[in-house]
């Protein structure tokens, strides 16, 4: 398995589908552990780990969104199995990385079966000035005020010193990002928002409709911005239901998640 992937296996369980998850900006695979732990036995879940964190701490932090997407797509393609439908999940900015990775996989002839997004920014948003914002002195305070940086990190200076460089680097990845004006992805999309999320509210999810050639399902759950950490059980329940509905008819998943 690639160092870019972190998988928490369930011994002796044969998966029916795979879910590749991208954490929010600045986060590592560990931030998705609780979310992955809520997955049903038939859903094999792997977190995509970006450079410069956890087992990849010795590597330089990412400097190019394109390079991040290319590496993630290559890691997923290397273990692609036609009989295991693949789904991509992204939390916050990780949703845009998942979106672009899905686009890259489609270009390789490996179309995912669906895209699942939690509190995603719009792919048509203007990210001009992202690098300047990331470098500002009040960046951490602003991210915390918007709910994009957890209270526990802000309260621990040592932890903040570890997280902040990765957060700055990940945020700056979107400097100048422009969604290509091509056909929408031929995939169904599930987009989820927290009812207390002021940064990515439920109403904003409609902005993903033109980007989903397979239809958009928008849902709202109790919670703030980082749902994968705050309410992992509710978020995974929605994700698992979305996946289960799209499994091949000849190999249905169990009725319970």
C-alpha positions in Angstrom: 0.0 0.0 0.0 1.2 3.5 -0.8 2.6 5.7 2.0 0.0 8.2 0.8 -2.8 5.9 2.0 -3.7 5.0 5.6 -6.1 2.1 5.9 -7.7 0.7 9.1 -8.5 -2.9 8.1 -11.1 -5.2 9.6 -9.5 -8.7 9.6 -11.4 -11.4 7.7 -13.9 -9.0 6.1 -14.2 -8.8 2.3 -15.2 -5.3 1.2 -17.9 -4.6 -1.3 -16.7 -1.0 -2.0 -13.9 1.3 -1.2 -14.0 4.9 0.1 -11.0 7.1 -0.2 -11.1 10.1 2.2 -9.4 13.5 2.1 -9.1 15.4 5.4 -9.6 19.2 5.8 -6.7 21.6 5.2 -3.8 21.1 7.6 -5.0 17.7 8.8 -3.5 14.2 8.4 -5.0 10.8 8.1 -5.4 10.5 11.9 -8.0 13.2 11.8 -10.3 10.8 9.8 -9.8 7.8 12.1 -13.1 8.2 14.0 -14.9 8.8 10.8 -13.4 5.6 9.3 -14.2 3.7 12.4 -17.9 4.2 11.9 -17.8 2.5 8.4 -19.8 -0.7 8.0 -17.7 -3.9 7.6 -18.4 -4.0 3.9 -16.9 -0.5 3.2 -13.1 -0.5 3.0 -12.0 3.0 4.1 -8.6 4.6 3.4 -7.5 8.1 4.3 -5.3 9.9 1.7 -2.2 11.4 3.6 -0.6 14.4 2.1 3.2 15.1 2.4 4.7 16.7 5.4 2.6 15.1 8.1 2.5 11.8 10.2 4.5 9.1 8.4 5.4 11.6 5.7 6.6 14.2 8.1 10.2 14.2 6.6 8.8 15.2 3.2 8.3 18.8 2.1 4.8 20.2 2.5 2.8 20.3 -0.7 3.4 23.2 -3.0 1.2 22.3 -6.0 -2.4 21.2 -6.1 -1.8 19.5 -9.3 1.0 17.4 -7.8 -1.2 16.4 -4.8 -4.0 15.3 -7.2 -1.7 13.4 -9.4 -0.2 11.5 -6.5 -3.5 10.7 -4.9 -5.0 9.5 -8.2 -1.9 7.3 -8.8 -2.2 5.8 -5.4 -5.9 5.0 -5.9 -5.3 3.7 -9.5 -2.6 1.4 -8.3 -5.1 -0.7 -6.2 -8.1 -0.2 -8.5 -10.3 -3.2 -8.7 -13.3 -3.2 -11.1 -15.4 -5.4 -8.7 -15.0 -2.9 -5.8 -16.7 0.4 -6.7 -14.6 3.3 -5.5 -16.0 6.4 -3.9 -14.2 9.6 -2.9 -14.9 11.7 0.3 -13.6 15.1 1.1 -13.9 17.3 4.2 -13.9 21.1 3.6 -10.9 21.9 1.3 -10.4 18.2 1.1 -13.6 18.1 -0.9 -12.0 20.2 -3.7 -9.0 17.8 -3.7 -11.4 14.9 -3.9 -13.2 16.6 -6.8 -10.1 17.2 -8.8 -8.8 13.6 -8.0 -12.1 12.3 -9.3 -11.7 14.3 -12.4 -8.1 12.9 -12.9 -9.3 9.3 -12.4 -12.1 9.8 -14.9 -9.4 11.0 -17.4 -7.5 7.8 -16.7 -10.7 5.8 -17.5 -11.2 4.9 -13.8 -14.4 6.7 -13.0 -15.4 6.6 -9.3 -18.9 5.5 -8.5 -19.6 8.7 -6.5 -18.3 11.8 -4.7 -19.1 12.6 -1.0 -18.4 16.0 0.3 -18.7 17.5 3.8 -18.8 21.3 4.1 -17.1 21.8 0.8 -16.2 25.2 -0.7 -17.7 25.8 -4.1 -15.4 24.7 -7.0 -16.4 28.0 -8.7 -15.2 30.1 -5.7 -12.5 32.7 -6.4 -9.4 31.7 -4.5 -7.3 34.7 -5.5 -5.1 35.8 -2.6 -5.2 32.4 -0.8 -1.4 32.4 -0.4 -1.4 35.9 1.0 -4.1 35.0 3.5 -2.3 31.8 4.5 0.9 33.9 5.3 -0.9 36.5 7.4 -0.3 36.9 11.1 -3.9 36.5 12.0 -4.5 33.4 9.8 -4.9 30.9 12.7 -7.3 33.2 14.6 -9.4 33.7 11.5 -9.5 30.0 10.7 -10.6 29.3 14.3 -13.3 31.9 14.2 -14.7 30.3 11.0 -14.7 26.9 12.6 -11.9 25.5 10.4 -9.4 25.1 13.2 -10.6 23.1 16.3 -10.6 24.6 19.8 -8.2 21.9 21.0 -5.6 22.9 18.5 -5.9 26.6 19.4 -5.6 25.8 23.1 -2.3 23.9 22.7 0.6 26.1 21.5 2.8 23.1 20.8 0.1 21.4 18.7 -0.6 24.6 16.9 3.1 24.9 16.0 2.8 21.4 14.3 -0.6 22.0 12.6 -0.2 25.6 11.4 2.6 25.1 8.8 0.5 22.3 7.1 -2.6 24.4 7.3 -0.9 27.3 5.7 0.6 25.2 2.9 -2.7 23.4 2.2 -4.7 26.6 2.1 -2.1 28.2 -0.3 -2.5 25.3 -2.7 -5.7 26.9 -4.0 -4.1 30.2 -5.0 -5.4 30.9 -8.5 -7.5 27.7 -8.6 -10.0 27.8 -11.4 -12.5 25.1 -12.1 -12.1 24.1 -15.8 -15.1 25.2 -17.8 -15.8 21.6 -19.1 -18.6 19.2 -18.7 -19.6 18.3 -15.2 -18.2 15.1 -13.6 -20.4 12.1 -14.7 -20.8 11.2 -11.0 -23.5 11.5 -8.4 -22.6 13.8 -5.5 -23.6 13.7 -1.9 -23.0 17.0 -0.1 -23.5 17.4 3.6 -23.5 20.6 5.8 -23.8 21.2 9.5 -26.7 23.2 10.7 -24.3 25.4 12.7 -21.8 25.9 10.0 -21.5 29.6 9.0 -18.6 29.0 6.7 -20.3 26.4 4.4 -24.0 26.5 5.1 -26.6 24.1 3.7 -27.8 26.7 1.2 -24.3 26.9 -0.4 -24.4 23.2 -1.3 -26.6 24.0 -4.3 -23.5 25.5 -6.0 -22.3 21.9 -6.6 -25.4 21.0 -8.7 -23.9 22.2 -12.0 -20.7 20.2 -11.3 -22.5 16.9 -10.8 -23.5 15.1 -13.9 -25.0 12.3 -11.9 -27.2 14.5 -9.7 -26.7 16.2 -6.3 -28.1 15.0 -3.0 -27.8 17.7 -0.3 -28.2 16.9 3.3 -28.0 18.8 6.6 -27.0 17.3 10.0 -26.5 18.7 13.5 -23.0 20.1 13.8 -20.5 22.7 12.8 -17.9 22.9 10.1 -15.7 19.8 10.7 -18.3 17.1 10.7 -15.9 14.2 10.2 -14.5 15.0 13.7 -17.6 16.4 15.4 -20.3 13.9 14.3 -18.5 11.1 12.5 -21.3 8.6 13.1 -24.0 10.7 11.5 -21.8 11.6 8.6 -20.7 8.0 7.9 -24.3 6.8 8.1 -25.2 9.2 5.2 -22.0 8.2 3.3 -22.6 4.5 3.8 -26.3 4.8 2.6 -25.1 6.7 -0.5 -22.6 4.0 -1.3 -24.9 1.1 -0.6 -27.5 2.5 -3.0 -24.9 2.4 -5.8 -23.5 -1.1 -5.3 -23.9 -3.6 -8.2 -27.3 -5.3 -8.0 -25.6 -8.7 -8.2 -23.6 -8.1 -5.0 -25.8 -6.0 -2.6 -24.6 -4.9 0.7 -26.3 -5.9 4.0 -29.4 -3.8 4.8 -27.9 -2.5 8.0 -24.9 -0.1 8.2 
